[in-house]
Amino acid sequence: MNLFMLLEMAADAAPDRVAVGSRVGGIGYGQLLDRAGAVATRASQADCLALLDLNGPAMPALLFGAAAAGVPFAPLNYRQTDAQLAAATDRLSPVLVVEGEPFAGRIRPRPGVAVSRIDDVAQGGPHTTQRSVDPDAPAILLFTSGTTGEPKAAVLRHRHITSYIISTVEFASADVDEAALISVPNYHIAGLSAVLSSVYAGRRVVQLPSFSAEEWVDLAVAESVTHAMVVPTMLGRILDVLDARDERLPALRHLSYGGGRMPGSVVERAMRLLPHVGFVNAYGLTETSSTIAILGPDEHRAALAATTPEGRARLTSVGRPLPSVEVEVRSADGAVVEPGVAGEVFVRGEQVGGEYTSHSALDDQGWYATRDRGLLDSDGYLFLDGRADDVIVRGGENISPGEVEEALVTHPDVEEAAVIGVADTEWGERVEAFVVPVAGKLLEVAELQSWVRERLRSTRVPDRFHQRSGLPYSETGKLLRRVLRDELDDPAAPSMREHVMRDTAIVEPR
């Protein structure tokens, strides 16, 4: 099985159904198959097909066309500098790079790096040649966000991705009126898996070139969107627009979210504002071909209605692992821990790639270390509390930044919070917090410290607070703690000024 076969099956089942674009004038599944074939003819001349563009109708044709040609598809992060893009394309060489209009000229043609425009590649009739595609061949190359050092290129093979799609999506299951709104960048695994899942289900894909909450709502209304996926930072902004417009998106049936920590208060607000919508929390990674655990709509409703703290807490979990994957939580010495005990999350399954162009990160039994910390409760629900590298060690005690952040954002005057560890001569590390106040509110350090102390142990109370107008997030909703650490190391660092609002007052107890 390979990615191109997913499209062939959909086109054979419903060639005239709209696959991509508006209900009127969109691209049908038969047309998409032909466009992918035209791409395959060009892509077969290189060893890799890369894309530098916003979301748009050409992207699915390039994704499936690369698969038909038997070469990997590598969407590039257009937010990177020209030097970073040059380094990435050199690593993909020999590569054909397809540029969208907004990014024309950003990549210089050179030996091993050919550059073409989208209209020159994604137009034309059916292809005349097709390579035999090995299910074990690389299908997608995705550069990781690079929290430390140079970004790595994750390798996902056809068998990894098709295993995920076939095990989670029923073929041709979508009704003719269904439409999925994709606003996550095309160089993120969530954006790619949304296209693949929608095609296999026979669901129309509606794309937002780049995210703004207002445009997201406009498009959802105009296209009667039934399914969508957002990251945490998107959802809060969308809810603000819906509230301001008194809009409730009656066509929307299914809204999934993931990619970062979602405050429970935001989920509760969304469920109360949109009670007709089934919410899904999906947890996954690039290296696992997307989702490995899900908290489904019924579980959301049960948690919201729960009368016990344990039942209510499940609203902040990422649900239970998919039947097709295995998940373990291990201690620092590699031992599997009991339910309720935190450790590092490991995953194994056919959809798990766990591989980079430089090396494989799987152990000899096929397990992949996610570098995420979490715990499984007695019923198998997975709770995450940050990255393993983010753990703060204060006086020999491990402290999860996530639990302190969760306590802070429950304060009525705190909009956002981030917690990091800072080197300390006495304790090894001390706890410091960055807080964003609710508009018009003043924050008192002593009150915030008491608030945390009442909910957690005293060792979790931040020693110092930094008030900000906003916090640094990636475009996929991940909190960039490294930017905050850089700021404390060097208050004049350019990286801080690019990502953090300039309210730099340090607030300490009197």
N, C-alpha and C positions, 0 to 999 in steps of 0.2 A: 504494500500500500504506500502511495506517495501523495503529496499535497495536490498535485494536478488532478489526480483521480477524484478528489473531493468535488472539484469543479465539474469534471466530466459527468459525474453522477447527477449533480444538481441540474446541469444543462440538459441531460437526457430526460430527467423527470419533468422539467418545466422550462423549456427553452424560451418561452415568451414572457415568463414572469420577470418583473423588474428586479434586477440584482443590486444595482448601485444607482443612487440618485433619486430624483423626484419621482413621485407617482406618475406624473405626466412627463414624458421625454427622457426618462431614465434609461440606463443600459440594461437590456435583458440578459438572462443567463446564457442564451445562445450567442449573443453579441460579445459578452465577456469572454466566452470560450474562444471566439475568433480573435479577439484582441490579445488574449494571453498567448495564442498561437503565433501571432505576429511578433510579439515580444520574444518568444522562444527562438525565432529565426535569428534575431540580432544577438540575444544573450548567449547563444551557443558558440559565438566567436570569442568569448572570454571565459575565464575561469570563475568569475563572480560578477553578479549584477548588483550595483549599489544604487540607492535612491537618496537624493537630497531635495526634499520638498515638504510642504505642508500636507495635511490630509487632503485627498482629492480622488477623483474617479480613476486616475491612472494607477494608483497604488495597488489595487487588487489585481489589475492586469499584469503588473510587473511581478508581484508576488507569485502568481500562478504561472506566469510565463517563464520565470527563472526555474520553477519546479519542472516545467515541461522540457526545458533545455538541459536539465540535470546539473544546474549550477546553483550555488547558494545565493540567497537574497540577503542583502545587507543594507537596511535603512540606516542613514547617518543622522546624527544629532545636529540639526542646523543651528543650535545655540552655541556650538563650539566655535572657537576661533579658526581663522583660515589655516593657521599653523597646525592646529589639532586635526583638522579635516585632512590636511595634506599627509600628516603622519598616519592617520587611519587608512587612507586610500593606498598609501605605500605598503601597508601591512596586508592589504587585500589583493595586491597586484599579482597577476594581470587581471584588471578589473575594468568593466564598463560602468561608468558613473552616469546616471541619468539625473539631470538638473531640472527643477521646476523654475518657472519664470522669476519668482522672487529671489532666487539664489544663483542666477546665471552669472558665470564668471568667477565664482568663489573657489572652484577647483581648477587648477591649471593642468591642461593636457600635457603628458610627458610619457616617456617610454614605460609601458606597463600600466598606464592610467589613461584610458580613452574616455572622452566626455561627450555626451549627446544630450539633446533636448527631449523632453517628454513627447512632444508631438511627432518627433522623428522616429520614436521607438514604439509607442503604444497605438499606432494607427495601422490599418491595413487589413488584409484578409487572412484566411486560415493559414497556418504554417504548413510547410511542405515536408519538414523533417522533424523528428523527435527522437531524442536519445532514450534508450532503455534506462529507466531511473531505478537505481538500487535503493531499497528502503533504508539501508544503512548509510547512504550518502548524506553529507551535510545539506540541510534545507535552508536554514536561516542562521546568519551570524549577527549577533547583537553585542554592541560594545556596552559593557557595564558602566554604571555611573562613575566609577573610579573614586570611591571615598578616600582611598589612599593610593598614591602612586599613579602609574599610567593605567588607563582603563584596559580591562581584559576583554577579548572578543569571545563571548560564549558561543558554543556550537550546539545547535539543536538539529538532530538528524530527522529524516522523514518519519522513521518509526516512532520517535519520541512524540512528535506533534500529532501524528495521526492516531496514536494510541490515546492521547488525551481527548481529542475531538470525538472519536468513535465511542469512548467510554462515558462521555458526559453529555452528548447531544444525540437526539433521535433523528435519524435521517428524514428529510422532507416533512418535518413535524410542524413547521410554521404555517399558520393560516395566511391567506393571500393578503390580508390587511396589515400584517405585522411589519414593523420597521424598527431597526436598531440604530440609535444615534451613537456615533463614535466620535468622541472629542479628545481622547487620549492620543498623544503623538504617535506617529507610525513607527518610530524607532523604539517603542516600548512594547514589551511582550503582551500587555493587555490589549493594545490596539490591534496587534496582529492576530491574537487569538479571537478577538471579537469578530474580525472579518471572516476568519476560517469557520468559526462556529455558526455565524449567520448564513454563510454560503451552504454549509452542509445541511442546515435546517431549512433552507429555502427562504430565508428572511431577507427583506430588502435592507440594504445598508445605506444609511444617511450619514454623511460626513461633515463635521464642522472643522474648517481648516485650522483654526487655532481657538483656544477657549476664551470666551468671556461669558459671564453668567447671563447677561442680557441676550446675547446672540444664541446661547444654548436654549433658553426658554422660547425665544422667537421661532427657532427651527423646530423645536419639539412640538409647538402648537401648529405651525404651518404644515408639517409633514405627518401629523397625528402619530407621533412616535410612541411605540408600545414598549420598547426595551431600551435600556441605556446602562452605561457603566461610567462611574465617576470616581475620582480620588477624593480624600477627605476635604482638602481645601476647596475643591469645586462645590461639594454638596452644601456647605454652609453659605456660600455666595448665591447659589441657586435658590435656596430657601428664602434668603433675604429678598430676592427679586420676586419670587412667588408671593410672598407676604405683601410687598409694596404694591403689586399689581392685583392682588386678590385673585390670583390665577391658581388653579388646582390640577391642571393637566389631566383631564378626564380620560384621554386615550391611553395614558401610561399605565402599564400593568406590572412591569418588572424593572426594578432599579438595583443594580449591584454596585458595590463599592469595595475599594481595597487599595493597596499600594502604600498605606501608612496608617498610623494610629488614628482611629476615629473616636472622638470623645462620645461617651454614652449620651450626654445631653443633646448632642447634634442628632444622633440616631432617634432618640425619643421625640425630638421636635419634628423630624421628618415623618415619622410614623403618624403623629397626630395631625400634621398638616395634610398628609396624603394617605388617609386610611385605606383607600382602595388599591394601593400599590403594594406588591409583594417585594420586600427588601431582602437582599442577599449580601452577606459579607463574604468576600472571596479572598482567601490568602494564598499567595503563590509567589514564585520567583522566576526570573528569567531562566535560570538553569533547570527549572522543573517544568518547562513548557506551559507556564501559567499556573492555574489553580490546583492546590493540593488539599485544601480544607474549605468547607462551606458551612455557614450558618444560614439556613433557608428561611423562607417567609413564615412558615408555621412556627419555627423556633423563635423567630423575632417576636411574633405575637404572644407566644407562651411566656417568653422572658419579660415582656412589657407588662403582662397581666400577673406575673408571679407575686406571691405574698411573702416569700422567704428571701433573705439576702442572697442565698446561693442561687436560687432560680433567677432572681433579678440580675445577678452578676453575669449571667450567660449572654446578656445583651452586649457585653463588651468582649466576648470571646470571638474567635474566628470560626467557631463551629467544630464539626468533626471531620476527620480525614475522609477523602474520597475512598470508596471501596477498592479502587484500583491501586492505591498507594499504601505503604506502611509508614508510620510515624513513631519515632521514639524520642524520649527526652533523656539526656545523659548528663551525668555529673562531670566535673573537670577531669576525673580519672578514667572516663569512658564507660562507667557502669550505668546501666539503665536504672533510672530512679523510680520510686513509687508514685502513684497518683497524688497530686497536690504538692509535689516537690519540684522546684524550679531547676532548670538546667538548660543545656543547648539542644535545639531541635534538630533531629536527623530525619531524613526521608529516603525512601527507596521505592522504585517502581519503574514500569516500562516507559513512562513519560519523562522520567528524570534523566536529563542529559549529564549534568554535573561535569561538563567538559569545556575546555577553552582551547583556542588554537595552539597554545603553548604546552598544555598538559591536561590530564584528567584529574578531577578532584574527588573521584569516587574511591572508597576504600576497596579492599579485596573482596568484600561481600556486597558491593554495589550500593553502599550507603553514602549519602551526600550530607555534609555538615552545612546547615543553612546559615550559621553564624547568628541566628536569631535565638534569643532566650525565651523560654516559655515553660508552661506546665500543662499537663493533662489532668482533668479532674476525674472523679470516679466513674463518670459516664462517658468519658472519652472526648470531652470538649477541650479544645486547645485554647489556652490563653497566652498571649504574647506580652512581654514586658521589655522590649527593646533589643538592640544588638548586643551580642556577647562582648564586643569591644567597648561598649558604652557603660558597662558595669563599673560602679564606683566602689573602691575598696577603702573604707574609712576605719582605721584602727583594726584591720584584719577582718572587718565585717563587709560582706558584699551587699551593695545597695543598688536596686534597680532604679534608674532615672524615671522609668515609666510610672511606677507607683507613686512617686512624689509629684510628678506632673499631673497625674489623675486626681490626686488630692487637691492640688492647687486650683485646677480648672473647675472644681465643684464650688469654689468660693464665688459668691454672686457678683463680685466686682472684678473677677479675673477672666479675660477673654481667651488668652492663650498662655501657655507656660512651657518652658524648656529647662531641663536640669542637666548639669554636667559636673564632672569631677575635676578639681583643680589641685595641683600639687601643694602639699602642706607639710612643713617640717615636723610638726607634732603628730599628725594623724595619718600621714602618707598621702591622703587625698581628703579634701573637704568638699561639701556639697554647696554648689552655687546655683541660683535660679534666675532665669530671665523671664519676666512677666510682662504681659500686655494688658493694660487695664481696659475694662469696658468703657466705652466713650462717656466722658463726663465724670468718671469716678476717680477718686484718689485712693492710692494704696498705702497702707501703713505696714511697715515691716513687722512690728511686734504682733499685729493682728494676724498676718499671714503665717508667722511662725507658730502662733498658738493654734491656728487652724490646722496646720500640718501635724503638730504635736498631738492634738486630740484624736487624729485619725490614724497616725502611724507612731512608731517609736521615736523617742527624742533624737536618736542617732540619724534619723531621716530628715530632720529639720534643716533647711538651708542656712548656712552661716552668713551668706551674703545674697542680696537681691540686686538685679539690674533691671531697671524699667525701660521698656522699649515700645515703640509705636507699631512694631511688627516683628515677626520671626522669619528666619530664612528657611524656605522650603524648596525642594526640587519641583520641577513641573509636574511630577507624578505624585506629589503630596508627601514626600519623605522629609522629615525634619532634619536640617543640615547642622547637626551639633558641631561638626568640625569647623564650621564657619564661626560659631560662637567661641570655640576654643582659640581659633586664630586671632579673634578680636582681643581676647584677654592677653594673649602673648604679645600682640602688637596692635594697640588701639588705632594706629594710622594705616593698618594693612588695607590695600585696595580691595581684597576679597570681602572684607567686612563692609566696605562702603558700597559694594555692588549688591549685597544681599540683605543688609540690615538697615532699618531706618535709623536716622542719626540722633535719636533721643538717647544719649549715652550716659545719663546720670546714673551713678552708682548709689544705691539706697541701702544704708546699713542701720542697724538698731542703735538707738541713742544710749 
